[in-house]
Amino acid sequence: MLDLDSLAQAASNLEPLPASVARLAAAVAVTDPDLNEIIDVIQYDQALTATLLRSANSAASGSLNPVKTVRDAVIRLGTGSVLWLAVQSSARRRLQRAVPEYGLSEGELWRHSVGASLAAAALHRYASASIPAEASTAALLHDIGKLLICRFLSDDTLVTIHRAQEDGLTRIEAEREILGVHHAELGGLMVQYWGFPESIQRGISYHHTPDEGVDGICYATHLADVVAKELGDERDDNPDLEAFAHAMYELGLTVDDYDRLSTETEITYAEVLESYD
């Protein structure tokens, strides 16, 4: 079992994302976001303003009319995309790291996170349930807890976890049984320390166990993770088919809807990764 006090201390000592990003997340994650409040957060952060204007004026934005103000950029891109841009520009360096404890080489965690965030962003076009604007950000950060938990995983502990998986447990179940906590819960703890709103914390904490979160953002993040695993050709030896089925039901997706979501995400994913080359 891991010492939870040590984990909490390690999470609190991690380098935070910029305060403006947490403020922006809080402004977006409300029922009726205040456009002026969002603009105020962005316009005093030079790096964030530059990122936003560059994206709003890119070919992908689909307009020939140049955007010159933060207000116009937010209107063109939408609050969910604005938050995603802010978070990914700050978190990309962290997510690019190799995480060998999970079999991830350098860049793999980042690519998986991007795929999940793109799936979550597209989900509202297929789901009959409402998908919150901050779902794509929860999906982008859904595996951030792996960066923390891997600091506490010895070789012997990893062997024990792998044996539990061979015996039929999912990775989440094995971590919870052996460590007393799993990486999704730690991810939620990390963004809590960074000042992110509760909805994003819940989406991250329950992305493997959405029925425990009983919240639309939890089901959305779960499905986004599944889509991203298919994009990366990841093999899940212990898929939680019951959680997947419940997420599909709660969000009002048919099998055809899911297939279309996966196809759209695959196309967008290739375009986004190419832009980073």
Secondary structure, 3 states (H helix, E strand, C coil): CCCHHHHHHHHHHCCCCCHHHHHHHHHHCCCCCCHHHHHHHHHCCHHHHHHHHHHHCCHHHCCCCCCCCHHHHHHHHCHHHHHHHHHHHHHHHHHCCCEHHHCECCCHHHHHHHHHHHHHHHHHHCCCCCCCCCHHHHHHCCCCCHHHHHHHCCHHHHHHHHHHHHCCCCHHHHHHHHHCCCHHHHHHHHHHHCCCCHHHHHHHHCCCCHHHHCCHHHHHHHHHHHHHHHHCCCCCCCCCHHHHHHHHHHHCCCHHHHHHHHHHHHHHHHHHHHHHC
